């Protein structure tokens, strides 16, 4: 399940300055404008071009639940790209991001240490370098494991190693994610 990627996308949505269109017709018109044709919108949504045209002209007002979910997801993905980019650029250059998670953290450490994994709830500010790496990996289409590894590395260095002040040989495993939320 793509917990980290979905959480980054939800964090983007906190920066929207306008709500997404509410009606199916308005959403379909937005999607047609973005994709520049009704045929492209129909292909993306898996419906006929004629059905798209009916939604655009408000002849059909209530989509089936599966289509409504796909339509909303595609509109959300394309909504306010400049606002989204500006927020990500600010986080990647200056402010960083905050990660809040409840997950199992296990450790690879020296023999005799308590390295059994256990559930922890952690809220930690990550500096801009980690935000930039997460955004770049997500934009490149990295797998969820890669995103999880970057987040784990940030938590390892800042939370568990306290910026290099302790636990020098500690390696953190970030597994069994209950939830993860980012804000920037």
Secondary structure, DSSP 8 states (H G I E B T S, - for coil): --HHHHHHHHHHHTT-SS----SHHHHHHHHHHHHSSHHHHHHHHTS-HHHHHHHHTTS-----HHHHHHHHHHHHHHTTHHHHHHHHHHIIIII-EEEEEEEEEEEE-STTS----EEEEEEEEE-HHHHHHHHHHHHTT--HHHHHHHHHHHHIIIIISGGGTS-TT-EEEEEEEEEEEEE-
